[in-house]
Structures are given as C-alpha cells and as structure tokens.
Amino acid sequence: MQMNAATFNKIEKEDIPTLKFPDKEVLMDNELIKERAAELNRALLLGNLEHIKIKIYFEDDNARKVVETTVWGVTDKRVILKKDIVIPIKRIHQIRI
C-alpha cells in the first residue's frame, strides 16, 4: 500500500476517545481492504505475544492521524487498544509494524 506518512499527524492513544469517526470506509479498493485485515491480524499477534508497538494510520472526521500503540484485540468492526480505546477498522488507512 502506498501512502504518504507525512500527511498524518501524530496523536497520543489517550486522545483517541475524544475523536469522532464517520461510518464511511477510507479505502476504496477491495485488495487494500484485504491487506489491511491481514495487517491487523499480524499486529494483534505481535501485540499479544511480543507486546510490540505498531503505527496505525487512520482518519477521523477532521484529519489524518497516526498513533503508535499495541493492538490488544480486533473485532469485525474495531481495533481495541489498551484501556478499551477503539478505532473503527473502516477508518484505518494502514498499519505499519
């Protein structure tokens, strides 16, 4: 997946609950959506087994953001971080390990 990381503003995990997320999918290509799902599963394994932090590039209703964190869980609609902080999967552009 090609993406310009410079267009994403760094945010702290603790600030995510204050964000608003539209219901719209940010990826328009089915292959990219499949790749994102695979990246999320890998991030989940690395987070639970190795406690490795990854970068999640996502978009709220205002801007593109990036957070460096550990993935604790993945549901069909959300990524779960520490302290029950969640990011809707539809709003994630990419995960980098």
Contacts in CASP RR format, 6 or more apart in sequence:
PFRMAT RR
TARGET T0000
AUTHOR 0000-0000-0000
METHOD contacts of the structure
MODEL  1
MQMNAATFNKIEKEDIPTLKFPDKEVLMDNELIKERAAELNRALLLGNLE
HIKIKIYFEDDNARKVVETTVWGVTDKRVILKKDIVIPIKRIHQIRI
1 32 0 8 1.000
1 35 0 8 1.000
1 36 0 8 1.000
1 93 0 8 1.000
1 94 0 8 1.000
3 57 0 8 1.000
3 93 0 8 1.000
3 94 0 8 1.000
5 57 0 8 1.000
5 66 0 8 1.000
7 64 0 8 1.000
8 57 0 8 1.000
8 64 0 8 1.000
8 65 0 8 1.000
8 66 0 8 1.000
8 93 0 8 1.000
9 63 0 8 1.000
9 64 0 8 1.000
9 65 0 8 1.000
9 66 0 8 1.000
10 65 0 8 1.000
10 66 0 8 1.000
10 67 0 8 1.000
10 68 0 8 1.000
11 65 0 8 1.000
11 66 0 8 1.000
11 67 0 8 1.000
12 67 0 8 1.000
13 67 0 8 1.000
13 69 0 8 1.000
13 81 0 8 1.000
13 82 0 8 1.000
13 85 0 8 1.000
14 83 0 8 1.000
14 85 0 8 1.000
16 67 0 8 1.000
16 81 0 8 1.000
16 85 0 8 1.000
16 86 0 8 1.000
16 87 0 8 1.000
17 85 0 8 1.000
19 60 0 8 1.000
19 61 0 8 1.000
19 62 0 8 1.000
19 65 0 8 1.000
20 60 0 8 1.000
20 61 0 8 1.000
20 62 0 8 1.000
21 60 0 8 1.000
21 61 0 8 1.000
21 87 0 8 1.000
21 88 0 8 1.000
21 91 0 8 1.000
22 61 0 8 1.000
22 91 0 8 1.000
23 88 0 8 1.000
23 90 0 8 1.000
24 90 0 8 1.000
25 33 0 8 1.000
25 90 0 8 1.000
26 58 0 8 1.000
26 59 0 8 1.000
26 90 0 8 1.000
26 91 0 8 1.000
26 92 0 8 1.000
26 93 0 8 1.000
27 33 0 8 1.000
27 36 0 8 1.000
27 93 0 8 1.000
36 89 0 8 1.000
36 92 0 8 1.000
36 94 0 8 1.000
36 95 0 8 1.000
37 89 0 8 1.000
39 94 0 8 1.000
39 95 0 8 1.000
39 97 0 8 1.000
40 71 0 8 1.000
40 74 0 8 1.000
40 79 0 8 1.000
40 89 0 8 1.000
40 92 0 8 1.000
40 95 0 8 1.000
41 74 0 8 1.000
42 95 0 8 1.000
42 97 0 8 1.000
43 54 0 8 1.000
43 56 0 8 1.000
43 71 0 8 1.000
43 74 0 8 1.000
43 95 0 8 1.000
43 97 0 8 1.000
44 71 0 8 1.000
44 72 0 8 1.000
44 73 0 8 1.000
44 74 0 8 1.000
46 52 0 8 1.000
46 54 0 8 1.000
46 71 0 8 1.000
46 97 0 8 1.000
47 54 0 8 1.000
47 70 0 8 1.000
47 71 0 8 1.000
47 72 0 8 1.000
48 71 0 8 1.000
48 72 0 8 1.000
48 73 0 8 1.000
51 70 0 8 1.000
52 70 0 8 1.000
52 97 0 8 1.000
53 68 0 8 1.000
53 69 0 8 1.000
53 70 0 8 1.000
54 68 0 8 1.000
54 69 0 8 1.000
54 70 0 8 1.000
54 71 0 8 1.000
54 95 0 8 1.000
54 96 0 8 1.000
54 97 0 8 1.000
55 66 0 8 1.000
55 67 0 8 1.000
55 68 0 8 1.000
55 95 0 8 1.000
55 96 0 8 1.000
56 66 0 8 1.000
56 67 0 8 1.000
56 69 0 8 1.000
56 71 0 8 1.000
56 79 0 8 1.000
56 87 0 8 1.000
56 92 0 8 1.000
56 94 0 8 1.000
56 95 0 8 1.000
57 64 0 8 1.000
57 65 0 8 1.000
57 66 0 8 1.000
57 92 0 8 1.000
57 93 0 8 1.000
57 94 0 8 1.000
57 95 0 8 1.000
57 96 0 8 1.000
58 64 0 8 1.000
58 65 0 8 1.000
58 66 0 8 1.000
58 67 0 8 1.000
58 87 0 8 1.000
58 91 0 8 1.000
58 92 0 8 1.000
58 93 0 8 1.000
59 65 0 8 1.000
59 91 0 8 1.000
59 93 0 8 1.000
60 91 0 8 1.000
64 93 0 8 1.000
67 81 0 8 1.000
67 87 0 8 1.000
69 81 0 8 1.000
69 82 0 8 1.000
70 81 0 8 1.000
70 82 0 8 1.000
71 79 0 8 1.000
71 80 0 8 1.000
71 81 0 8 1.000
72 80 0 8 1.000
72 81 0 8 1.000
72 82 0 8 1.000
73 79 0 8 1.000
73 80 0 8 1.000
74 80 0 8 1.000
74 89 0 8 1.000
76 89 0 8 1.000
77 88 0 8 1.000
77 89 0 8 1.000
77 90 0 8 1.000
78 86 0 8 1.000
78 87 0 8 1.000
78 88 0 8 1.000
78 89 0 8 1.000
79 86 0 8 1.000
79 87 0 8 1.000
79 89 0 8 1.000
79 92 0 8 1.000
80 86 0 8 1.000
81 87 0 8 1.000
END
